[in-house]
Amino acid sequence: MIIEIKIPIIDKDVEEYHILRWLKENGTMVKKDEYLVEIETDEDTYLIPCDEEGILEIVAKEGSFVKHDDVLYNVKTVEK
């Protein structure tokens, strides 16, 4: 199953977030609560943790800008 993970609302006054860098590579196995991506607003920088365990599929590329409800990444869950 593929799960879409959208950009979380970090600051309700911020409309756009800048994707600074991904800490994991596309296609790698990620774990819940492991930091995946560093994003920036006009005022601060944030590390965003993974919401699900599985295989990472990056949607929002480094250097791009995303808004609330944009898909940040997908996770393909792995059957155990």
For each residue, the residues with C-beta under 8 A, 3 or more apart:
1: 76 77
2: 57 74 75 76 77
3: 51 52 54 74 75 76 77
4: 71 74
5: 50 51 52 71 72 73 74 75
6: 68 69 70 71 72
7: 17 39 60 66 67 68 69 70 71 72
8: 48
9: 12 68
10: 14 17 39 41 46
11: 14 41 43 44
12: 9
13:
14: 10 11 17 41 42
15: 67 68
16: 41 65 66 67
17: 7 10 14 39 40 41 65 66 67
18: 39 40 41 63 64 65
19: 22 37 38 39 60 61 62 63 64 65 66
20: 37 38 39 40 45 62
21: 37 38 62
22: 19 25 26 36 37 38 58 62
23: 35 36 37 38 47
24: 28 30 34 36 56
25: 22 28 56
26: 22 56 57 58
27: 55 56 57
28: 24 25 55 56
29: 53 54 55 56 78
30: 24 34 36 50 53 54 55 56 75
31: 34 50 53
32: 49 50 51 52 53
33: 49 50
34: 24 30 31 49 50
35: 23 38 47 48 49 50
36: 22 23 24 30 48 49 50 56 73
37: 19 20 21 22 23 47 48 60 72 73
38: 19 20 21 22 23 35 45 46 47 48
39: 7 10 17 18 19 20 45 46 48 66
40: 17 18 20 44 45 46
41: 10 11 14 16 17 18 44 45 46
42: 14
43: 11
44: 11 40 41
45: 20 38 39 40 41
46: 10 38 39 40 41
47: 23 35 37 38
48: 8 35 36 37 38 39 72
49: 32 33 34 35 36
50: 5 30 31 32 33 34 35 36 53 56 75
51: 3 5 32 75
52: 3 5 32 75 77
53: 29 30 31 32 50 75 77 78
54: 3 29 30 75 76 77 78
55: 27 28 29 30 75 76 78
56: 24 25 26 27 28 29 30 36 50 73 74 75
57: 2 26 27 73 74 75 76
58: 22 26 61 73
59: 71 72 73 74
60: 7 19 37 64 66 70 71 72 73
61: 19 58 64
62: 19 20 21 22
63: 18 19
64: 18 19 60 61
65: 16 17 18 19
66: 7 16 17 19 39 60 70 72
67: 7 15 16 17 70
68: 6 7 9 15
69: 6 7
70: 6 7 60 66 67
71: 4 5 6 7 59 60 74
72: 5 6 7 37 48 59 60 66
73: 5 36 37 56 57 58 59 60
74: 2 3 4 5 56 57 59 71
75: 2 3 5 30 50 51 52 53 54 55 56 57
76: 1 2 3 54 55 57
77: 1 2 3 52 53 54
78: 29 53 54 55
79:
80:
